[in-house]
Amino acid sequence: MYCGQIVLCVDNVLGLFVLADKYNVIDLKSSCVQYMQRHLVAPCDKCHAVLWYQYSLACSSSELQHACLNYILLNMDTVMQSACWECLDRDNLVAILRRSDLIVSSEYAILEVQFLVIHYKECSHVY
């Protein structure tokens, strides 16, 4: 019997967030956003900020988008070590790199990211 309750975890929150957006279940979407905001801080091997950022854009969740973007900007070194970092699309990558509030430990890290941008350009010509 459905009781209007669900246990959110890192493994199910993204799927529920997308479904809540698709079917306009506002309370569930809000709960997912709150959960995701509370669980942005994670070790680099469990970092979901980039993936959640991209889905927040697709689902028009400005609150989650802002939280994810702030986390990415303030923790760029950690985010760049995460597996989801490579999922960031080129346009968002360039937009993040252009931000004046981007924090990195060294300019060399930015150079590495610029190589990724060049790689994206080369890959786009292959298709």
C-alpha positions as CSV (number, residue, x, y, z in Angstrom):
1,M,0.0,0.0,0.0
2,Y,1.3,3.4,-0.9
3,C,1.9,5.6,2.2
4,G,3.4,8.7,0.6
5,Q,6.9,8.1,2.0
6,I,10.2,7.2,0.3
7,V,13.7,6.7,1.6
8,L,16.1,8.8,-0.5
9,C,19.7,7.8,-1.0
10,V,22.5,8.7,-3.4
11,D,21.6,5.7,-5.6
12,N,18.0,6.6,-6.2
13,V,17.7,10.4,-5.8
14,L,18.6,11.4,-9.3
15,G,16.1,9.0,-10.9
16,L,13.4,10.2,-8.6
17,F,14.3,13.8,-9.2
18,V,13.9,13.3,-13.0
19,L,10.6,11.5,-12.6
20,A,9.2,14.0,-10.2
21,D,10.1,16.7,-12.7
22,K,8.6,14.8,-15.6
23,Y,5.3,14.1,-13.8
24,N,5.2,17.4,-11.9
25,V,5.3,15.9,-8.4
26,I,6.4,19.1,-6.7
27,D,6.8,17.8,-3.2
28,L,8.9,14.9,-4.3
29,K,11.0,17.1,-6.6
30,S,11.6,19.6,-3.7
31,S,12.6,16.7,-1.3
32,C,15.0,15.4,-3.9
33,V,16.5,18.9,-4.4
34,Q,16.9,19.3,-0.6
35,Y,18.5,15.9,-0.3
36,M,20.9,16.6,-3.2
37,Q,21.9,19.9,-1.7
38,R,22.8,18.2,1.6
39,H,24.8,15.5,-0.1
40,L,26.9,17.5,-2.5
41,V,30.0,17.3,-0.3
42,A,31.6,14.0,-1.0
43,P,35.1,12.5,-1.7
44,C,36.2,12.8,-5.3
45,D,35.3,9.2,-6.0
46,K,31.7,9.8,-4.9
47,C,31.3,13.4,-6.2
48,H,27.9,13.8,-8.0
49,A,28.0,17.6,-8.4
50,V,28.7,17.7,-12.1
51,L,26.1,15.1,-13.0
52,W,23.5,16.7,-10.7
53,Y,24.3,20.1,-12.2
54,Q,23.6,18.9,-15.7
55,Y,20.3,17.4,-14.6
56,S,19.4,20.5,-12.7
57,L,19.7,22.4,-15.9
58,A,17.6,19.9,-17.8
59,C,14.9,19.9,-15.1
60,S,14.9,23.7,-14.6
61,S,15.8,23.5,-10.9
62,S,17.6,26.8,-10.3
63,E,18.0,26.1,-6.6
64,L,19.9,22.8,-7.3
65,Q,21.7,24.4,-10.2
66,H,23.0,27.2,-8.0
67,A,24.1,24.8,-5.2
68,C,25.9,22.5,-7.6
69,L,27.6,25.3,-9.5
70,N,28.8,26.9,-6.2
71,Y,30.2,23.5,-5.1
72,I,32.0,23.0,-8.5
73,L,33.4,26.5,-8.4
74,L,34.7,26.3,-4.8
75,N,36.0,22.7,-5.1
76,M,37.2,22.5,-8.7
77,D,40.3,20.5,-7.8
78,T,38.2,17.8,-6.2
79,V,35.6,17.9,-8.9
80,M,38.2,17.4,-11.6
81,Q,39.3,14.2,-10.0
82,S,35.8,12.7,-10.0
83,A,34.5,10.2,-12.6
84,C,31.6,12.4,-13.4
85,W,33.8,15.3,-14.4
86,E,34.1,13.9,-18.0
87,C,30.3,14.0,-18.3
88,L,30.3,17.8,-18.3
89,D,29.3,19.0,-21.7
90,R,31.6,21.4,-23.6
91,D,29.4,24.5,-23.3
92,N,29.0,24.2,-19.5
93,L,32.7,23.5,-19.2
94,V,33.6,26.6,-21.0
95,A,31.1,28.6,-19.0
96,I,32.6,27.4,-15.7
97,L,36.2,28.1,-16.9
98,R,35.2,31.7,-17.7
99,R,33.9,32.4,-14.2
100,S,35.9,34.8,-12.2
101,D,34.9,33.0,-8.9
102,L,36.5,29.7,-10.0
103,I,38.9,28.5,-7.3
104,V,41.8,26.2,-8.2
105,S,45.0,25.3,-6.4
106,S,47.1,26.2,-9.3
107,E,46.9,27.7,-12.8
108,Y,48.3,24.4,-14.1
109,A,44.9,22.8,-13.3
110,I,43.2,25.3,-15.6
111,L,45.7,24.4,-18.3
112,E,44.8,20.7,-17.9
113,V,41.1,21.6,-18.3
114,Q,41.8,23.7,-21.4
115,F,43.4,20.6,-22.9
116,L,40.0,18.9,-22.3
117,V,38.3,21.7,-24.1
118,I,40.6,21.3,-27.1
119,H,40.0,17.5,-27.0
120,Y,36.2,18.2,-27.1
121,K,36.7,20.3,-30.2
122,E,38.8,17.6,-31.9
123,C,36.2,14.9,-31.0
124,S,33.4,17.0,-32.4
125,H,35.0,17.0,-35.8
126,V,35.2,13.2,-35.9
127,Y,31.5,12.7,-36.0
